[in-house]
């Protein structure tokens, strides 16, 4: 975790934790840094940076601040306007931009916002470059072999310009449509756009593919993004699908890099279901490279049982789609993701893409000629109990010999009928204790037994 940038960008309450000055400073650095990289190679052309934003009221403020910093440092800023995070990743990669920026706080409430940085391949920015951005924010920048007390402003015809680049977003829409292998004609589909970035994209894609499309939460006003809407409040879509008699529903988050589904009965289909359904589909087609699906440690125990029964191998990474993608890239895996609905199809994208995920789930339904509930039925999600305990020292608490012994004893008791996971929070003084088993009461008892040891050893914070 960086000083300002976490696993998913620089995020905070607008003009409290993340200010317009921060955005301007990030823009100043990016414009100068990528220009300097070019100059080191003898290239005097202006760096090109593409920017997208979600529907938060503060997104405009951050966009203009970023652009001010970029052009002041000599970069040209290309504006996609309101669009999704995966569309910025796509355009950055395909149109060979030096880097991409997405202004969003994803599933957070409207008063938060964030800045996500992408490299020229449309991937999350590397830690070394992020560290330089943070050094510049702190006024302690050393780069290209020297210390910089200030970085130069561009002057005369070196000052950057802005370019309306809505055409890039439109080509991304065309790309999504091209991924539809089957006509959606005759399918009644519900979409929950979370009053966010997918509101002007998702319906266009489904309509073009022939679906009869019903949409909710597609009227953003700057303050209603994720408000009782989208993948974090999926109960609205559940009710909508049942009342309208729809075949399936898809819910996105604020920047549409996540997707959760609702089957025709109104049941939630989460990221684990999606990984199972599409992983098995790929295996049956002989396209599951390395026979491996990449998950995080928070995927449900039932998913692994279902994979075992289907003869599918799996990997477990730390929580965060960034770590999933890194593992996929290093090990040539084609599908991976998180329970929360970040699903990465590495053949088609470098990030989680909610709309792409929904297209791919439609593909399986149509290819198999099965309802969503039927596709998910072999997967049994185990009951889970997760409790957080605030501690004085999370590393010491987790590694205490008595705590470790208790966790090992629980794991032995559970055997192959469940699992226990104890991990530190990356952002809080908290240890998370999670147990999955066939019965919720069993889960609760085991969680409480571990927490009791942590408290007895004196680690609990007052």
N, C-alpha and C positions, 0 to 999 in steps of 0.2 A: 504494500500500500504506500502511495506517495504522500507528500505533504499536502497536496491539494487534489490530485487525481487519484481516484480509487480504481477498482477493476472496471468501472463503467463510466469513467470520465470525471470531470470536475463538477461536483454537484452541491447545491445548497439552496437555502431560501433566497429568492431573488432580492438583490440589494442588501442582503444581510450576510450570508455566508459566501455568496457569489455575487459580485457587483459588476456594474457596467465598466468600472475601471479595470477589473480583472479581465473582462472580455477584450477591452482595448489593448491591454498589455499582452495577452495571448496573441492577438492579431499582429501587434508590432513585432513580436518575436518570430512568429511563423513566416511573415513576409520577408523579414531580414534573413532568417536562417536558411530558408530554401533558396533565396537569391544568392546567398553566400556560397551554398553548396554548388550552385550553377557556376558562379564566378571562379571557384576553385578549379573547375573543369574547362574554363575558357569560354563558357556560355554566358553571353550578356543578355539573353532574353529574360523577360519578366516571369517570375514564378506564377503558376496558376493554381488557385485554391477554390474549390467548389463548396458551397454552403447550403445546408438545408435547415429547416426549423419546424417545430411542431406548433400547435395552436394556442399555446399559453400567451397571455397578454404580454409577459415580459420577453417573449422570444424576439419580438421586433426590436426592442431595446438592445438586446445582446447581439442581434444580427448587425444592426447599424454600428455598434461599438466595435465589433470584430472587423467589419469592413473598413471602418476608419483607421484602425491599426494596421490592417493589411496594406491598404493603398498608400498609407503614409510611409511604409517601409519598402514600397516599390512592387508589391504583388498585385496581380489582377484578380478580383473576386468575382466569381460566377455564382449567381443566385438561383437556386432551384425553388425558392419560396417555400410554402408549406408542403412538406413531403415526408416520407418515412426514412428512418435510419438506413434500412437496407437499400433504398434507392440511392442514397448518397454514396454508400459503399460501391454500388454497381457503377454509377457514373464516374466516380473517382478512378476505378480500375479500367473501365472500358475506354474512357476518353483521355486517359493518361495524364491526369492531374498530378501535381506534386504532392498534394495532400487534400483531405476532405474534412469538413467540420459539420457536425450535427448539433443543433441547439435543442436540447430536450432533457427532461428529467424522467423520461420513460413512464412508469406507472405511478409516479409520485403525484401528490395534489398540485393544483395549478400554481400555487404560490412558490413552489420550488422550481428550479431550472438547472440546466447543466450544459456542459460543453464536452462533446465526445470528439476525439481526434482520430483520424484514420490516415494510414500511410498511403503511398501511391498505388499499392495493390488492393486498396479497399479494406485492409485489415486494421484491427486496433493498433494504435501507435505503439512502437517499441518503448520499453522502459527507459532506455538511454536518452531518447529524444524527449520523453515526458520529463525526465530529470532536468534537462536543460531548460525546458519551459518553466519548471518550478524554480530553478536557480535564478532565472531572469525576473520572475515575479518577486523573489526575495532580494533582488539587487546584488546577486553574488554569482554572476555568470562568467564561466571560463569555457571558451570554445575556440576551435581552430587554433589552438596553441597559445592563446593569450587571454588575459582577463579584460572583460568589457565593463567599464563603469557606465557607459551609455552605448547604445547602438545608433548608427546614423539614420537620419531621415532621408528619404528619396527627395530629389529636387528636379526642377524643370521637367523634361519629358520622361524622366525616370519614375515620376509619381504614377502609381497604379491607377487602374480604372475599374469600374464595375460593369458586369455584363449580365443582362437578363437571360437566364439559361433554363427557362421553363421547358424548352425543347428536350433537355436532358431527362427531365421527369417524364415527359411524354414517351420517350423512347424506352424508359424503364417499364412503363405500363405495357408497351408493345412486347417487351421481353417476357413479362409475366404471362401475357396471353399466349405467347408462342410455346410456353411450357405445358399448356393444356393438350394432352394427347387424345382426349375424348371430348365430344360435345356434351355440354351440361344440359342440353335440351330435355325438358320434362322433369328436371330436378328443381324442387322448391328449397331455396337456400336462404337462411337468415344470417345477417351480418351485424355484429355490434362493433361499431367503429370507435367507441370510447370518447366521442367528441374530440378525437385526436387526429393524428397525421394521415390516417388511412381514409378519412371521410370523403375525399375527392378522388380516390384511386380504386378502392376495393370493389365498389359497385360497378364501376366501368369495366373492370376485368371480368367479373362474373356475368355481367350482361353480354359482353362480347363473346363469351364462351357458351352462351345460350341458356343460362340458368334463368328461372323466374326468381328474381332477387328481392328480398325484403330486408330493409335496413332500419336499425334503431341507433340512436345516439350518433347522428351524423349532422348535428347543428351546432358546431363549436362557436362559443362566444368569448373565448379568452379565459373564462374562469370555470368552465364546466368539464374540462378534460379529466377523464377518469372518475368523475363524480357520480357514484352509484352506477357506473357504466364500465364496459370493457371486461378484460380477462380477470381483473381483480374483484369484480362485482358481477360474476357471471349468472347470478340468480335471475337477473332481468331477461337474459337471453334464454335461459331454461324455460321460463314461463312463456315467452314469446313463441318459441319453437312448438311447444305443446298446443297453445291456443290457436296458432295458425295452421297446425297440422303439417309442419315442414319436414323435409327429409333429413335435414342436418342444419346445424348452426355453427358459426365461427366467431370467436370474440378476440379482438386485438387489444393491445395496450396502447398507451399514448403515442409511442413512436413506431408501433406496428412491427417490432422485431420479435414479438411473442404472439402465439396463437394457442388458444384452448378451444375445444370443440364441445358441442352438445349433440347427443344422438337424438334420434326421432322420438325417444321416450322422455327426453328432458334430462337425461343423465349427463354429468360432466365427463368429458374425455380429456384427461390432462396430458402433460408432456410424456409421461411414462407410457400411457396408452398409445400415443402417437409413435413413439420409438418402437414399441412392440409391433404395431400394425404395419408400419412401413418397413421395419427391419425384416419381418417375416415375408412380406411381399417381395422385397429385394432378394432374399435368400431363395425363395421359390423360383425366381426368374434367373438365378445364377449370377446376380449382379452385386451381391453383398461382399465387397472386396475384403479379404482377410477374414471373412465370416464374423466380423466384429461390429458391434454397436457401442458407441462411446456414451457413457452416462456420467453423472456426478455421484458422489458419496450419498447424496440425499435422495436418489431414486429409491423407489419402494422395493422392499424385499420380494414382494410378489412378482415384480418385473423380472428379477433374476431367476426366480423359480420357473416362470414362463419361458424365458430364454433357454434355460437348461432343457426343458421339455421339447423345445423346438430345435435344439441342437445349434443354438447361436451363442457365440462367445461374446464377452462384453469387457469393457475397460471402465474403471472408475477414476474420475479426476476430482480435484478440489472443486468446490462450488464456484460457478461463474462460467458463462459461455466462452469467455476468453481462454480458459484452461481447456475446455472441451475442444475448441478450434485448434489450439496448439498441439494437443495430442493427436487430433485427426490429421493435421498437416505432417507431423513427424512420423506417423505410422500408416499413412496412406489409407485412412478410413473414410468412408463415404457418407455416413450418417451418425449424428450424435446430438446430444441436447440435454436439457434440464426438465425436471418435473413441472416447472413454472411455464413451460411452453416455448422456451428458446430452442428451436430446432434448426440444426445446420445441415444442409445438403451440399457437401463440398464440391460436387460436380457443377453446381449452378450458382453458388454464392459463397461469400467469405464471412458472412454474419448470419445470425438468426433472422428469418424473414417470415413474418406472420402470414402474409397473403400467399407467399409461395407454399408455405406449409399447408394452408387450406386447399390450394390447388392439388397438391400431392395427395392429400387425404381423399379428395374427390376422385382422383385417378384410381386409387385402390378400390373405392366403392364401386366405380363403374367397371373396372377390369374384372373384379370378383363377382359383380352383380349381387352384392350383399349390402344390407343395411349397416350403418355404423355400429349399432349395438351387437350385431352378429360378429363383426370383425374384432370387436374388443372382448367378446365373451370368454375366450380362453385365458385371459389375464385376470387374476384375482388380486385386488389391491388389499394388502394386509392392514389391519388397524394400526395406527401409529399414535404414540404419545411423545410429545416434545416439550421439554421444560428448560427454561433458562435460569441459571442461578448467577447472581452478581457476586463476584469474588474480588479479593484483594490482590491476587496474583494468579491470573488464569493459567499460565504455563506451569507454575508450581502446583496448582490444584490438580491439573490434568495429569501431571507426571508423578504425583505423590504415590509411593509404593502401595499404600493401603487402598487408595482410589483405583489404581491399576489392578490390584488384586481383586477388588470387588467387580470391576468391569469384566475381567477375565472369567470370574465365577458366573456372572450372568450370561456371558457368551457361551460358556460350557453348558449351563442349564438349558439355554434355548436350543442349542445344537443346530440342526438344519430346519427347525420350525420357526425361526425368527432371527433377529439380529439386534445388536446394540451399537450405537455410535455416539462417542463423546468427542466434542471438538470445541476449540476456542472460537469465539467470534472474532472476525477480522477488524471490527470497528468499535466494539464495546468491551468493557471489563466483565465479560460474561463467558461462562462455560455452558454449552448446550448439550443436554443429555436426551437422546432419542432412542426409543425401543419400538420395534415392530414385531408383532406376534399375531397368532390366530385369534386372540381375545384381547379386547381393550383393557380389561381389568388386569390381565397379566402384564401388559405393557406398563400400566400405571404403577403397579407394585414394584416392578424392577427399576423404573425411573426413580421412584421415591427412595429405594434402597441405596442407589448410588449417590443421590443428593444428600442423603442422611450422613453418609461417610464424609462427603466434602464439608458438610457443616460441622460434624464432630471433630474434624481435623483443624477447624478454626479458619477456613478459607473464606467463609461467607462474609460479604461486605455488609456493614451495618447501615 
